[in-house]
Structures are given as structure tokens and as C-alpha cells.
């Protein structure tokens, strides 16, 4: 080797061993960001659809009664569907049914509270 030519010193762990490796590294970073980065959907605030709206003049007791009935129906539907499944899927569905049932109990108590005040 001549004095002006230095041997190429590379870090064995470096992704920049050659010119093309920089492009490969950039492509790998883009792929990782695409699959592992937090979802961009969470960056935008939730805006409910106005296609179906509840009448704002509906009284609280009626809204709570309707919500309670809807949650009770959802609990029954989830339980029926869970009955047709086996294993982990059944357990997951039964867990969701329990969460819905807890919501139903909370709404039911709120309905009782509203009824007691009147």
C-alpha cells in the first residue's frame, strides 16, 4: 500500500460497511418504522359520526334505560356466541361479556340514582 492509501477500517457491527449498505439500512429503518411505529390513527382526535345522533332533548332516565337494555342484549349475544366456541376464543369472548355486564351494572345503578332523585 502506498502512504496515501489507508486501509478501510470498519466496525463489524456497523451497517455502513459499503455504500449500498447505507441504502439497505435506510430501507430497513423505513420498514421497521412502518410495522413498529405507533399507529398514526391515534394521532388524530376521535370525531364521532353525525349520521346517527341521539336526540339531545331525550331525558337522562330514558337514555340510561336504553343503554342498560342495549348492554343487556350485548351480554346475551356475546354469551350465546361464546357457547359456540372452544378454547382461548371462548375465554376471550366471555371476558368481553363480563366487561359489558359490568357496564350494564354501572348504567343500572346510574338509572337507580336518577330515579331516586325524582
Steps between C-alpha positions, in 0.01 A plus 500: 500500500609850437517761770197685361280192500375400843346163564123505539417479870149382566313423813371142468167610652466805275224497238717732288762257377441591139319766302206270432466408866391858575209455261418162651513645850266786401258252343509283812431803719200596284365144520543488878335839540212385282435184702608604849429873526187602692193514282440839344126453551554580868648837406166629374232578756188284502211669326172308526288468190200726488308257279315357800445732791305473822236763544655753740155563652470137619490484878781334697285220638391391151860510374622290792213251461580459131873461568427240768280299261764522224774378733278217627434393140872515419575281802250238383632507141860464617406211730312322222790545259754388760297181538584408142875539551771303679829583667661845513247661266216394730688638802563830323135537406386415851741764634352759265151395614603560860631848419172582326309363798699726734405796280138387521521490880646853510232636269234320704629665819504841327140436394409418860672819618307711249171331598563563871558874448166550326 
